[in-house]
Amino acid sequence: MTDDRWLYAWGLGYAAVGAASLLIPLYALALGSNAFLVGLMASTAAFAGVPGALLWGRLATRTGRRRPFVLVALAATALVLAVVPLITEPWLLLVANAALWFVVAAAAPVLNLIVVDGVPDIEWDDRIARLNEVQGFGWLLGLVTGAGWMALAGSRLSQVEAQQLFFSVIAATTFVAFLLARHWYPEPSMVSRDRFLRVYRTLGRGRWGAGRYVRAIPYGPSRIYWGLASFNARRFSNRATSALGTYLFAAVVFFIGFSVYFGPLPAYLTGLHYSTDQIFILFVVNSAGSAVFYGRVGKLATKWESHRLQTSALGARTLLFPGVALVGGIGALAGYSGLLALFAIIGVTWAIIAVTATSIVTRLAPPAVRGEALGAYTALSSVGGGIGSALGGALADSMGYTVTFGVAAGLVLVGAGLVAAGQAGVIGTENVFSDSV
């Protein structure tokens, strides 16, 4: 088994990524950007990680080396974060954000290989969960730190100056993570990508525990890469059932709805004149709402059918998304307090959706294509996230946030209807996939 100290170094770097994930769009808004660009940032973040992960995964396999890829990822992240405060043109931030997610995603397949080095196959579940746990808590730490920093520095500096200085802080933090990883890095990998992928398909996702924190990121790098890597389109299309196909289509629809809402959300909150630290706190509350409820969802799922639980959570979001627009319009302390409550509840609904989705796909998929089904769900949800973010930004910029959040709710409602219809057997039993998929 490898020395886990390097994982903490990576988690420190991931804390910087978590902070930057919200800080970059807020900085773009402070420089005069609009909702369209902010939505486009979220969309390009979703798609930019795909080629990075695929390219580095292939190179790591061919060269048999791991260490350079992880160290380059940390060094490149530190470099991007150091350059960002020097940028004064919002469109250049779009490029910087894409570059950030390219290098972060590129490390994902290598990291998964490293954590299982020298470990029996039966323990891989726990090792992958450990990686996701460290990344998840790192992400949350980054958001919490960002809220605290902006509350303190924002009272002494202008908003832009406080944000620029924080970029320098997290860039330095990532460089420290690079130095620690360089010192603590384990021995070279002894696991091939092909062997990892074979075993990965059989792992029980239900044991991934705190790894579900990372799943709150719909286009997280590990999700995208291993989703695509484990997907065999031809075998899947030949053996997938109609119920599974209906559910995957529903997932695409409601993930587009989620991202239509979340994509331009930082721009909406900035337009309400909330400070950067207040916006950070809202996202912290949202993440915390998910985190504290994951374990309870598992217990609820033993009493209530997963489809019913998920449909209820989706239905709640159809009310909560427009509710944010209504409560946000109140303004003052009452409006912010209401937003805190809504963000926490939205976080709880994500916990329900994230846990039940994996369960539903696993149950609907024939055993022979279960790995492909989980890969398809991951990849399609990521694609939906990318499309929805761009769509949400465009709608917000042209038609306003009330319409945007209403469209988001409508898409989620359609997705919920498809989930319920698929479970009730309203859709036919024929295979909905063609052999050409």
ABEGO torsion letter per residue (X at the ends): XBBAAAAAAAAAAAAAAAAAAAAAAAAAAAAGBBAAAAAAAAAAAAAAAAAAAAAAAAAAAAAGBAAAAAAAAAAAAAAAAAAAAABABAAAAAAAAAAAAAAAAAAAAAAAAAAABGBBAAAAAAAAAAAAAAAAAAAAAAAAAAAAAAAAAAAABBAAAAAAAAAAAAAAAAAAAAAAAAAABBBBBABBAAAAAAAAAABBAAAAEAAAAAAABAABAAAAAAAAAABBAAAAAAABBAAAAAAAAAAAAAAAAAAAAAAAAAAAAAAAGBBAAAAAAAAAAAAAAAAAAAAAAAAAAAABBAAAAAAAAAAAAAAAAAAAAAAAAAEEAAAAAAAAAAAAAAAAAAAAAAAAAAAAAAAABBAAAAAAAAAAAAAAAAAAAAAAAAAAAAAAAAAEAAAAAAAAAAAAAAAAAAAAAAAAGABBABBABBAAX
